[in-house]
């Protein structure tokens, strides 16, 4: 698709930079939330690229700025790929398994925004439910 004007090119660049910035840490007043997506061979084969894209899209759609999305290797739960680990400041990490695009969007909405766990998808059951 050809770019027809400088304004169109600037808009495309701004949109792309927003997506890139979601993956990097910034100097924010708020502590960063980190989402780690298992992108080892087993994760990619199970659909982790679609999971990663859904997370980034939902973060952008919700205009969330204090989240860093990081691609990592094996998280040790190959049987439950794709895996997403949520690291909230001051809390124990939460590991979710079988995270397809729908569940990725639920993680953003429920865990990040509403502060509620998706109990049926949690792999590390050692967290305190209180």
C-alpha positions as CSV (number, residue, x, y, z in Angstrom):
1,X,0.0,0.0,0.0
2,X,1.7,3.2,-1.2
3,X,2.0,6.2,1.2
4,X,0.5,9.2,-0.4
5,X,1.5,12.1,1.8
6,X,4.0,13.1,4.4
7,X,1.1,13.4,7.0
8,X,0.2,9.8,6.3
9,X,3.8,8.7,6.8
10,X,4.0,10.7,10.1
11,X,0.8,8.9,11.4
12,X,2.1,5.5,10.5
13,X,5.4,6.3,12.3
14,X,3.6,7.5,15.4
15,X,1.5,4.4,15.5
16,X,4.5,2.2,15.1
17,X,6.4,4.0,17.8
18,X,3.6,3.5,20.3
19,X,3.8,-0.2,19.7
20,X,7.6,-0.2,20.1
21,X,7.4,1.8,23.3
22,X,5.1,-0.8,24.8
23,X,8.1,-3.2,24.7
24,X,10.5,-0.8,26.3
25,X,10.6,0.7,29.8
26,X,10.2,4.3,30.2
27,X,10.8,6.8,32.9
28,X,7.2,6.8,34.3
29,X,6.0,8.0,37.6
30,X,4.1,4.7,38.0
31,X,5.9,1.4,38.5
32,X,6.0,-0.7,35.4
33,X,3.9,-3.8,35.0
34,X,5.8,-6.5,33.1
35,X,4.2,-9.1,30.9
36,X,6.6,-11.9,29.9
37,X,5.5,-14.0,26.9
38,X,7.2,-17.3,26.4
39,X,8.6,-17.2,22.8
40,X,10.7,-20.4,22.8
41,X,10.1,-22.9,20.0
42,X,7.3,-24.6,21.9
43,X,5.6,-21.3,22.6
44,X,5.8,-20.1,19.0
45,X,4.5,-23.5,17.8
46,X,1.5,-23.2,20.1
47,X,0.6,-19.7,19.0
48,X,2.6,-17.3,21.2
49,X,3.0,-14.8,18.3
50,X,-0.8,-14.3,18.2
51,X,-0.8,-14.1,22.0
52,X,1.9,-11.4,21.9
53,X,0.0,-9.4,19.2
54,X,-3.3,-9.6,21.1
55,X,-1.6,-8.3,24.3
56,X,0.0,-5.4,22.4
57,X,-3.3,-4.6,20.6
58,X,-5.3,-4.7,23.8
59,X,-2.8,-2.5,25.7
60,X,-3.0,0.0,22.9
61,X,-6.8,-0.2,22.7
62,X,-7.0,0.5,26.5
63,X,-4.4,3.3,26.3
64,X,-2.3,1.7,29.0
65,X,1.1,3.2,29.4
66,X,2.7,1.6,32.4
67,X,3.1,-1.9,30.9
68,X,6.2,-3.4,29.4
69,X,5.8,-6.5,27.2
70,X,8.9,-8.7,27.0
71,X,9.5,-11.7,24.8
72,X,11.4,-14.4,26.8
73,X,12.5,-17.9,26.2
74,X,11.2,-21.0,27.9
75,X,9.2,-20.4,31.1
76,X,9.2,-24.1,32.0
77,X,5.6,-25.0,31.3
78,X,5.8,-26.4,27.7
79,X,2.7,-28.5,28.2
80,X,0.6,-25.3,28.7
81,X,2.0,-23.0,26.0
82,X,1.5,-20.2,25.2
83,X,2.6,-18.9,28.6
84,X,2.3,-15.3,29.9
85,X,3.8,-14.3,33.2
86,X,2.4,-11.2,34.8
87,X,4.7,-9.2,37.1
88,X,2.8,-6.6,39.0
89,X,4.9,-4.3,41.3
90,X,5.0,-5.5,44.8
91,X,3.2,-8.8,44.0
92,X,4.2,-12.4,43.4
93,X,4.5,-13.2,39.7
94,X,1.4,-14.9,38.2
95,X,1.9,-17.4,35.4
96,X,-1.0,-18.1,33.0
97,X,-1.1,-21.1,30.6
98,X,-2.8,-21.8,27.3
99,X,-3.1,-18.1,26.6
100,X,-4.7,-17.7,23.3
101,X,-5.8,-14.3,21.8
102,X,-9.0,-14.2,23.8
103,X,-7.3,-15.1,27.1
104,X,-4.6,-12.5,26.4
105,X,-7.3,-9.8,26.2
106,X,-8.9,-11.2,29.4
107,X,-5.5,-10.9,31.2
108,X,-5.4,-7.2,30.3
109,X,-9.0,-6.5,31.2
110,X,-9.4,-8.7,34.3
111,X,-5.9,-9.0,35.9
112,X,-4.3,-5.7,34.9
113,X,-7.3,-3.3,34.9
114,X,-9.8,-5.0,37.3
115,X,-7.1,-6.6,39.6
116,X,-8.9,-10.0,39.4
117,X,-7.2,-13.3,38.7
118,X,-8.2,-15.7,36.0
119,X,-8.2,-18.7,38.3
120,X,-8.8,-21.4,35.7
121,X,-5.7,-20.4,33.7
122,X,-3.2,-20.0,36.6
123,X,-0.3,-22.4,36.5
124,X,1.5,-21.4,39.7
125,X,-1.1,-22.0,42.3
126,X,1.0,-20.8,45.2
127,X,-0.4,-17.3,45.3
128,X,-2.5,-16.0,48.2
129,X,-6.2,-15.6,47.2
130,X,-6.9,-13.2,50.0
